[in-house]
Amino acid sequence: MKYIDSLREGMRISEVYLCKSKQIAVTKTGKEYGRLMLQDKTGIVDAKIWNLNSPGVGTFEAMDYVRIDGDVSVFMGANQLNVERIRKADEGEYLPENYLPVSDKNLEEMYKNLRILVSSIKNPYLKRLTESYFVEDPAFIKAFKFHSAAKSVHHGFVGGLLEHTLSVAKMCDYFAAAYPMLNRDLLLTAAVFHDIGKLRELSPFPENDYTDDGQLLGHIIIGTEMIADRICTIPGFPERLAAELKHCILAHHGELEYGSPKKPAILEALALNFADNADAKMETMIEALRGGGNNMGWLGYSRLLETNIRRTTEE
């Protein structure tokens, strides 16, 4: 099988991929074309069907496994498949386990490290809250390990939510040591909880798409509600501490235009925003560089990073 991360410009492809999305778009000249997102366990790739009326274009829908024939080109620094023939794949032509993108890090080892950070929280109310999810809730733990952190922007793979959360928590732990004014317990609790709303914002794999609640509310509001509901089950949980924790979640995107209902108003919320943004931007660039294959030149403009990017020169 030719996995997506092995595709290079000029390759001729005859392969089965999972069709994550299918749309009909229109060119500037008014001609309709098919716009697809194809996936396997190594990543995703854009695909275009320029001639929808071709006899080689069969009937298929999003979330079908499809056999495609086409070639690989590069557009805006990323690989793109130009599809000449496509049809729904037959059973026996593919193994489903080859089509789920998975973190290249060990899931159990990452969760063990996250649990170590959770166990280091000393405040009895925050400790009770974190352990109620990350130690005592098997259904939550199973879903958290398996879920992605995004549909496509960054950490959009099995284990992505866990990998991102651990990275953010580690950075917050560093911030707490470097800046003693920070409340470490509050900051670490906010870090491990900051994206739990994505469990309901995005559907599980292989779909990994926005749910109705995800579209209507978003993970920040959902996550804040999840925390508030659990806090209500902990007798005597201090109201001000609850408000500060919820504020960190509500403000973790930093700016109103980036989806945060509030801007950071306390030091812990600011630190969480920096850690979340740093890990998201680093992973976004890493995934873009991987998508460029062995190309050592400029990969073009990244809309997400708002700059032209290229790989560091290797001496």
C-alpha positions as CSV (number, residue, x, y, z in Angstrom):
1,M,0.0,0.0,0.0
2,K,1.2,3.5,-0.8
3,Y,0.6,5.4,2.4
4,I,-0.2,9.1,2.2
5,D,3.0,10.2,3.9
6,S,5.0,8.4,1.2
7,L,3.4,10.3,-1.7
8,R,5.7,12.4,-3.8
9,E,5.1,14.8,-6.7
10,G,4.8,13.0,-10.0
11,M,3.8,9.6,-8.5
12,R,1.1,7.6,-10.3
13,I,-1.4,6.2,-7.8
14,S,-3.8,3.2,-7.8
15,E,-4.8,2.8,-4.2
16,V,-7.7,2.6,-1.7
17,Y,-8.2,5.4,0.8
18,L,-11.0,6.5,3.2
19,C,-13.0,9.4,1.7
20,K,-13.4,11.7,4.8
21,S,-15.3,14.4,2.9
22,K,-16.8,14.9,-0.5
23,Q,-17.9,18.3,-1.9
24,I,-18.9,19.7,-5.3
25,A,-17.2,23.0,-5.9
26,V,-17.1,25.5,-8.8
27,T,-14.0,26.8,-10.6
28,K,-13.6,30.5,-11.5
29,T,-14.8,29.7,-14.9
30,G,-18.0,28.1,-13.6
31,K,-17.1,24.4,-14.1
32,E,-18.0,22.0,-11.3
33,Y,-15.4,19.7,-9.8
34,G,-15.1,17.3,-6.9
35,R,-13.2,18.2,-3.8
36,L,-12.3,15.3,-1.6
37,M,-10.3,14.7,1.6
38,L,-8.7,11.3,1.6
39,Q,-7.2,9.6,4.7
40,D,-5.1,6.7,5.8
41,K,-3.3,6.0,9.1
42,T,-0.4,8.2,8.1
43,G,-2.4,11.4,7.4
44,I,-4.8,13.2,5.0
45,V,-4.5,14.6,1.5
46,D,-6.6,16.8,-0.7
47,A,-7.9,15.3,-3.9
48,K,-9.6,16.9,-6.9
49,I,-11.8,15.3,-9.5
50,W,-11.6,17.8,-12.4
51,N,-13.8,15.9,-14.8
52,L,-17.0,14.7,-12.9
53,N,-18.6,13.5,-16.2
54,S,-15.8,11.0,-16.9
55,P,-17.0,7.4,-17.2
56,G,-14.3,6.5,-14.7
57,V,-16.0,8.4,-11.9
58,G,-18.3,6.1,-10.1
59,T,-20.8,6.6,-7.3
60,F,-19.5,6.9,-3.7
61,E,-20.2,9.0,-0.6
62,A,-18.2,10.5,2.2
63,M,-16.9,7.9,4.7
64,D,-16.7,5.2,1.9
65,Y,-13.5,3.5,1.2
66,V,-12.7,4.4,-2.4
67,R,-10.2,3.1,-5.0
68,I,-8.6,5.9,-7.0
69,D,-6.4,6.2,-10.0
70,G,-4.5,9.5,-10.4
71,D,-1.3,11.4,-10.0
72,V,0.3,13.4,-7.3
73,S,1.0,17.1,-7.7
74,V,2.0,19.9,-5.3
75,F,-0.2,22.9,-4.7
76,M,0.5,25.6,-2.2
77,G,3.4,23.5,-0.8
78,A,1.2,20.4,0.0
79,N,0.5,17.2,-1.9
80,Q,-2.7,17.0,-3.9
81,L,-4.1,14.0,-5.8
82,N,-5.6,14.6,-9.2
83,V,-8.1,11.8,-9.6
84,E,-8.9,10.3,-13.0
85,R,-10.8,7.3,-11.9
86,I,-12.7,6.6,-8.6
87,R,-15.2,4.0,-7.3
88,K,-16.4,2.6,-4.0
89,A,-14.0,-0.1,-3.0
90,D,-15.1,-3.7,-2.6
91,E,-14.8,-5.6,0.7
92,G,-11.5,-7.4,0.7
93,E,-9.7,-4.5,-1.0
94,Y,-8.8,-2.8,2.2
95,L,-8.1,-3.4,5.9
96,P,-9.9,-0.8,8.1
97,E,-7.0,-0.5,10.6
98,N,-4.8,1.0,7.8
99,Y,-7.0,4.1,7.7
100,L,-7.0,5.5,11.2
101,P,-4.2,8.1,11.7
102,V,-2.6,7.3,15.1
103,S,-0.1,9.2,17.2
104,D,3.5,8.0,16.8
105,K,3.8,8.1,20.6
106,N,2.8,5.3,22.9
107,L,-0.7,6.0,24.2
108,E,-0.4,4.1,27.5
109,E,3.0,5.8,28.2
110,M,1.5,9.2,27.5
111,Y,-1.5,8.5,29.8
112,K,0.8,7.3,32.5
113,N,2.8,10.6,32.4
114,L,-0.4,12.6,32.4
115,R,-1.6,10.6,35.5
116,I,1.7,11.5,37.2
117,L,1.0,15.2,36.7
118,V,-2.6,14.8,37.9
119,S,-1.4,12.9,41.0
120,S,0.9,15.9,41.9
121,I,-2.0,18.3,42.4
122,K,-2.3,19.1,46.1
123,N,-5.4,21.2,46.4
124,P,-8.0,18.7,47.7
125,Y,-10.9,20.0,45.6
126,L,-8.9,20.2,42.4
127,K,-7.4,16.8,43.1
128,R,-10.9,15.3,43.7
129,L,-12.1,16.9,40.4
130,T,-9.2,15.7,38.2
131,E,-9.2,12.2,39.7
132,S,-13.0,11.9,39.2
133,Y,-12.3,12.0,35.5
134,F,-8.8,10.8,34.9
135,V,-8.7,8.0,37.5
136,E,-12.2,7.0,38.3
137,D,-14.1,7.3,35.0
138,P,-13.3,4.3,32.7
139,A,-15.6,5.5,29.9
140,F,-14.0,9.0,29.9
141,I,-10.5,7.5,30.0
142,K,-11.1,5.2,27.1
143,A,-12.6,8.0,25.0
144,F,-9.9,10.5,26.0
145,K,-7.1,8.2,24.9
146,F,-8.7,7.4,21.5
147,H,-9.9,10.9,20.6
148,S,-8.4,13.5,18.3
149,A,-7.7,17.1,19.2
150,A,-9.0,18.5,15.9
151,K,-10.7,17.7,12.7
152,S,-7.7,18.7,10.6
153,V,-5.8,21.6,12.0
154,H,-3.4,19.9,14.5
155,H,-3.3,16.6,16.3
156,G,-6.1,15.3,14.1
157,F,-5.3,11.6,14.9
158,V,-6.1,8.8,17.3
159,G,-4.4,9.9,20.6
160,G,-4.2,13.5,19.4
161,L,-6.2,14.9,22.3
162,L,-4.0,13.0,24.8
163,E,-0.8,14.0,23.1
164,H,-1.8,17.7,23.0
165,T,-3.1,17.7,26.5
166,L,0.1,16.2,27.9
167,S,2.3,18.6,26.0
168,V,0.3,21.6,27.3
169,A,0.3,20.2,30.9
170,K,4.1,19.8,30.7
171,M,4.6,23.3,29.5
172,C,2.3,24.6,32.3
173,D,4.3,22.6,34.8
174,Y,7.5,24.4,33.5
175,F,5.8,27.8,33.7
176,A,4.7,27.1,37.3
177,A,8.4,26.4,38.3
178,A,9.7,29.4,36.3
179,Y,7.1,31.9,37.6
180,P,6.4,31.3,41.3
181,M,3.4,33.7,41.3
182,L,1.4,31.1,39.3
183,N,-0.9,28.8,41.2
184,R,0.5,25.5,40.0
185,D,-2.5,23.4,41.1
186,L,-5.0,25.6,39.3
187,L,-2.8,25.9,36.2
188,L,-2.2,22.1,35.9
189,T,-5.9,21.4,36.5
190,A,-6.9,23.8,33.8
191,A,-4.3,22.3,31.4
192,V,-5.5,18.7,31.7
193,F,-9.2,19.9,31.3
194,H,-8.8,22.7,28.7
195,D,-9.8,20.6,25.7
196,I,-12.1,17.9,27.2
197,G,-15.0,19.5,25.4
198,K,-13.6,18.0,22.2
199,L,-14.9,14.6,23.3
200,R,-18.4,16.0,22.4
201,E,-17.4,18.6,19.8
202,L,-16.0,15.9,17.5
203,S,-17.4,12.5,16.7
204,P,-15.2,9.5,17.2
205,F,-13.0,8.0,14.5
206,P,-13.3,7.1,11.7
207,E,-15.7,10.0,11.2
208,N,-13.9,12.6,13.4
209,D,-16.3,15.4,12.3
210,Y,-18.2,18.2,14.1
211,T,-21.3,17.1,16.0
212,D,-24.4,19.3,16.3
213,D,-23.2,20.4,19.8
214,G,-19.7,21.0,18.3
215,Q,-21.2,23.3,15.7
216,L,-23.7,25.1,18.0
217,L,-21.6,25.4,21.2
218,G,-17.9,24.5,20.5
219,H,-15.5,22.7,22.8
220,I,-14.8,25.6,25.1
221,I,-18.4,26.0,26.2
222,I,-18.9,22.2,26.3
223,G,-15.8,21.6,28.4
224,T,-16.7,24.4,30.8
225,E,-20.2,22.8,31.2
226,M,-18.6,19.3,31.8
227,I,-16.4,20.8,34.6
228,A,-19.2,22.7,36.1
229,D,-21.4,19.6,36.3
230,R,-18.8,17.6,38.0
231,I,-17.9,20.4,40.5
232,C,-21.6,20.3,41.6
233,T,-21.0,16.7,42.8
234,I,-18.1,17.7,45.1
235,P,-19.3,19.1,48.5
236,G,-17.8,22.4,49.6
237,F,-16.0,23.1,46.3
238,P,-15.0,26.8,46.7
239,E,-17.0,29.1,44.4
240,R,-14.1,31.4,43.6
241,L,-11.8,28.5,42.8
242,A,-14.5,27.1,40.5
243,A,-14.9,30.4,38.8
244,E,-11.1,30.8,38.2
245,L,-10.9,27.3,36.8
246,K,-13.8,27.9,34.4
247,H,-12.3,31.2,33.4
248,C,-9.1,29.5,32.4
249,I,-11.0,27.1,30.1
250,L,-13.2,29.9,28.7
251,A,-10.1,32.1,28.0
252,H,-7.6,29.5,26.7
253,H,-7.8,30.6,23.1
254,G,-6.6,34.0,24.2
255,E,-8.6,36.3,21.9
256,L,-12.3,36.8,21.2
257,E,-11.7,36.4,17.5
258,Y,-10.1,33.0,18.1
259,G,-13.2,31.7,19.8
260,S,-12.6,32.5,23.5
261,P,-15.7,33.9,25.2
262,K,-13.3,35.7,27.5
263,K,-9.8,37.1,27.3
264,P,-7.3,35.9,30.0
265,A,-7.9,38.0,33.2
266,I,-5.7,36.0,35.6
267,L,-2.1,34.8,35.3
268,E,-3.0,31.1,35.1
269,A,-5.3,31.7,32.2
270,L,-2.6,33.7,30.4
271,A,-0.1,30.9,30.9
272,L,-2.5,28.2,29.7
273,N,-3.2,30.3,26.5
274,F,0.5,30.5,25.8
275,A,1.1,26.8,26.3
276,D,-2.0,25.8,24.2
277,N,-1.0,28.1,21.4
278,A,2.6,27.0,21.4
279,D,1.9,23.3,21.1
280,A,-0.8,23.9,18.5
281,K,1.4,26.0,16.3
282,M,4.4,23.7,16.7
283,E,2.3,20.7,15.7
284,T,0.7,22.6,12.8
285,M,4.1,23.4,11.3
286,I,5.4,19.8,11.9
287,E,2.5,18.4,10.1
288,A,2.9,20.8,7.2
289,L,6.6,19.9,6.9
290,R,5.8,16.2,6.9
291,G,3.2,16.9,4.2
292,G,5.9,18.4,2.1
293,G,7.8,15.1,1.9
294,N,11.5,15.5,1.0
295,N,11.0,18.9,-0.4
296,M,13.9,21.1,1.0
297,G,12.6,24.2,-0.7
298,W,9.9,26.7,0.3
299,L,6.6,24.9,0.8
300,G,4.5,28.0,0.1
301,Y,2.2,30.1,2.3
302,S,0.5,28.4,5.3
303,R,-2.9,30.0,5.9
304,L,-2.9,28.6,9.5
305,L,0.6,30.0,10.3
306,E,0.2,33.1,8.1
307,T,3.7,32.8,6.6
308,N,5.7,31.0,4.0
309,I,7.5,27.9,5.4
310,R,10.3,25.6,4.6
311,R,12.3,22.8,6.3
312,T,15.5,23.8,8.2
313,T,18.7,23.3,6.2
314,E,20.5,20.0,7.2
315,E,24.3,20.4,7.2
